[in-house]
Amino acid sequence: MPTADSTAMYAEAAHAAAAVARQFAANAGIVDALVARLRARPPRFIVTCARGSSDHAATYGKYLFETVLGLVTASASPSVGSVYAVQPALADALFVVVSQSGKSPDLLRNAEIAKAAGAHVVALVNVVDSPLAQLADTVLPLHAGAERSVAATKSYLCSLAAFLQLAARWSGDTKLLAACDALPDALRAAWKQDWSSLVAGLRLADHLFVLGRGLGLAAAQEAALKFKETCGLHAEAFSSAEVKHGPMAIVGPDFPVLVFAQDDDTGAGTAAVAEEFRTRGAPVWLARPGAHGAGVLPLPAAPHPACTPLLTVQAFYGAVNALSLARGHNPDVPPHLNKVTETV
């Protein structure tokens, strides 16, 4: 069994900051050309298409586009095009496909349908000579480098970073542009955070909720997936607002909750939900920039609230890698999973 700092997952997650810096520098010209086109011919709406970790990245993109640009953004159901053979009306839409490998048949089919319908297809891919990259109108390479671990880490963070760079340059928001410059150093600081209390608290757990809201919901979705993939731990992600519509009924002394709170207008409400669960006797961990006290997981200050989900996930990756080993698993080779999943 490997040690915590010898897994491929650890090494790849540790490289995320350098990969994001490389991506920002390499893609600046491509993004600016795309932005010029989008400003000249503004899309009526945006559609994202992805699966797994990439779909969680698309959730982040949705909230980012809607809060920064005010553009309605929807998530496409890949099977609508690939299985049901329906061709949605996508004329003058921006269709963003996110895929590490760029090979999944259902994503390729939906990109083909979108392009034929008159959408501008943008592909966020790590493999730049993939079929999806060859099909897309614009390719934004992730520049994550090769990943050997089945559990995606740096490619996920690079996907979020690609959305962030596009939104910053498209909006021209000076604070968001400055945050992009500061993000790699902030990621390095996040990687150094000590989340060992979470590892100790979940070593024998059977299930938990992971909560986030708004821009932070994607982080909760990604964390829940990684708990299942690498730790054999049943975890479900919820919006901190949606969890109060029924799921919260099962939270109590034997039901842990991990809460990711944003440093924006959703933060206070999300932290209040964490406190409510704590008063019920549930084991609760809260990750929120600037928070202090029992059960708080440290995070560095974010250069912008839109960067907080990336810092949260970066710190989380170190903890879930250690938790996987503590529970007797190898995070690099989860059972029954392959690095590339090709769904139809």
N, C-alpha and C positions, 0 to 999 in steps of 0.2 A: 504493500500500500504506500503510495507517495506521501510525502509530507506536504503541509499546507502551501509552502512556497515553492514546491517543485512540480506542481501540476501545470499542464498546458493552459488550463483555465486561468490560473493565477497569473502566469506570464503574459497571456494575451490581454487580460483585463488591465494589467499594470502598464501595458503599452498604449492604452487608449488615448491618453493625453497627447502623446507624440503623433499618433495617427490622425487625431482631429486637427492638430496644427498643420500637418502635411496636407490634409484635405483642404483646409481653408486656403492655403497658399496655392495649391494646384488648381482649385476649382474657381478661383475668383473671376477669371476671364469668362469662363463658361456661364457662370451665374449672371454676370453682368450682361452678357449677350441674351440670355433667357429673359432677364428682367426688362431689357429694352423691347423685346418682342411683346411681353405681357403688358407693358405700359402702352404700347402702340395699338395692341388688340386685346383689351382686357377680357379675360374669360368671364362667362356668365356665372360660373360656379366651379368648384373644385371637387374632384372625386379621387379618393385614394383606393388602392387595391393591393392587398398583401395578405400574408398568413403568418401565424406564429409570432415570434419576436418582432418580425418586420411589421406585422399588423399593429403591434403595440406602439412601435415607432410612428405608424400612421395616425394613431390616436393622438399622440403628441402633436403631429403636424396639423391635425384638424383644429385642436384648440389654439394652436399658434396662429394659423391662418385666420381663424374667426376672430380672435382677440386683437391681433395686430393689424390685419388687413380688412376685417369686416366682411369677408367673403364666405358665403355658406359653403361648407365642406362636408361631403358625405362619404361614407365607407361603402364601396361596392362589395356585393356578395359574389365572389368569383364563380360559384356554381350557376348563377343566373345566366352567364354567358357560356360557360364550358359544358354544363350538364343540361340545362333547360333550353339552351340555344336561343335565348332572347337577346335582341339587340337594342339596348337602351338608347334613348335620344340624348346624345352627348355632343351635339354640334356646339362649337365655340366653348367647350369646357376645357379645363386643365385636368388631365388624367395622370396622376402620379402613382407609379408602380414601384413598390419597394421589395427587393429580393436580393439576398446575399449572393446566391448562385446565378440568378437570372435564367433558370432552366425549368421552373415548374410549368407544366403544360397549361394548367388552368389560368395562371397569370398571363402567360403568353397569349392565350386565346382571347382573354378579356382586353389585353392591350391591342390586339389586332382589331377587335370589334370597335374599340374606342377610336382608333385611328381612322378606320373606315367611315365612322359616323361623323368625323370632322373635329374630333378633339385633338389637342396638342398633347402628345404622350411624352412624359418625362420619366426616365428610369433612374432610380437610386440603386445602383448595383455595385457589388464588390468585384465581380468578375467582368472586366470591361470588354472581353471578346465573347460574351455569352449571347445566346439567341435573343434575349430581351434587350440587351444593349444594341444589337444590330437592328432591331425593330423600331426602337424609340426614336422620336424626333429630336429629343435632347437627352444626353446621358450625363448624370452627375455621379462620377465614380466615388465610391466611399473611401478608397485609399486606406482601408483597414489592414491590408496585408493578409497573408494566409492565416486561417484559423484551423488548428488541429482538434481542439476540443469540440465535442458535439454541441455543447451549450455555447451559444453565441454571446460574446461580451463586447469586444471592441467594435465589431461590425454593427451591433445595436446602437452603441453610443455614437458611432460615426453616422448612422442613419438619422438620429436626432439632430446631430450637428449639421447635417446637410439641410434639413428643414429649417434650422435656425439661421444659417447663412443666407438661404434664399429669402426667408421672411424679412431679415434685417435689411438686405440690399433692395428688395422690392419695396419695402415701406419707406426706406431712407431714414428710419428712426435712429438718431445719433446715439442714444443710450444703448440700443440693441446692437448697433455696429461696434460700439466700444466694448460691449460685453463679449462679442465674438473674439476680439483681440485678447481679452483677459481669460477666456474660458480654459485654454490648455493648462495654465498655471493653477486655476481653481480646481481642475480635475486632479492635478497632482496632489494638491492639498487634501482633497476628498479621499484619495486612495490611502492616505496616512491615518485616517480616523480609526479610532478603536471602537469596534462594535462587538467586542468579545462577550458582553453581557447578553446580547441576542443569541449568540452561539450557545452559551451555557443554558439559557432559558428554553431553547427549542430542541435541545439534544434528544429529549425523550418524548417530544410532542407528537401527536397523531394528526392534528389538523389545526388550521388557524385561518383568520381573515387578514387580508392586507388591504388597507384603505388609502385612498387618495382622492383628490378632486381637481377638476379643471385640468390645468397643465400637468398636474401631478398624478392624474389617473393612470397614464401610461406607465409610470414608474411602478405603481401598485400591480398593474397587469403583468409587467415583466417580472417582478419579484415573485408573484404567485406561480408563474410558469417555472421559474428557476427552482423554487422549492420542490415542485413536483418532479422536474427533470433530474435534478442532481442529488436530492435528499430523500426521495421517496416519501415526501411529506405532503399530505393533501392540503392545499392552500387555495383559497378563492379570493379574487380581487373584487372590490366593490367601491363605488363612489361613496364617500362619507355621507352624502345626502341619501343615496339609494339604500344604504344598509339599514336605515331606519324604517324602511317600508316592509319589514318582515324578517329579514335575515338576523337582525340584532336580537331576536327572541331567543336564540340558542347560545348567546354569549354569556358566560358566567365564569366561576372560579377555575374550571378546567378547560377553558377555551381561550387560547392566546390571541392577541390582536397586535398587528404591526401597522403603525399609522405613519404615512408620509404627508406632512403638512407643508403647504406652499407658503412662501413669504409674500403673499398677495392677499386680495380680498377674501379668498377662500380659507386662509390660514386659521383664523380665530374659530370659525365654525368647525373645521376639521379637528382642531385641538380640543374643542369642547366635547366632541363625540368620543375622543380618546379618554377624556376625564370621566365621562359618563360610564364608559365600560370599566374604568378603573374602580369606580365606586361600587360596581357590582362584584368586585373581587377578581375580575379577569386579569391575567398577566398582560400588561400593555407596554409596548415600546413605541416611543414617539420620536421621529426624526423631523426636526424643524430648525432651520437656521436661527441662531440666537436664543433657542430654548435652553432651559436649565432645569435641574431637579431630578427626582427619582424616575427611572425608566426612560430618560432622554438619551437618544443616540446622537453623538456629536456630528455636526456638519459645519464646514467652513462657510463664511459669508459668500453669497452668490453675487457675481457682478451684475445680475439682473434676475428678477423672478423667473424669467423664461429659462434660465440656466439651472435653476434649482433641481429639476428632475434629473438632469445629467449628473449632477454632483451626488444626488441621493443614490442613484443606481450605481455609480462608481464605488461609493463606500459600501453599498450592499454586496457587490460582487465579491469583495474580499471576505465578507462575513459568510456568505452562502457557500463559498469554496471551503472555508474551514468547517462549516456545519456539516457539509456533505461527508467529509472525512471523519468527523466526530461521530457520525451516525453509521459509519462502516461502509460508505459508498465511495466510488471513484468518480469525481465530477466530470472527468474527461470522457468516460464511456458509460453513459446511462443505459440501463437495460432496455432493449427493444427499440432503440432509436438510432437513426443514421444522421450524418451531418447534413446531407441534402435530402429533403423530402419533396418528391415530385407527385403532386396531386392532380387529378384530372377534373 
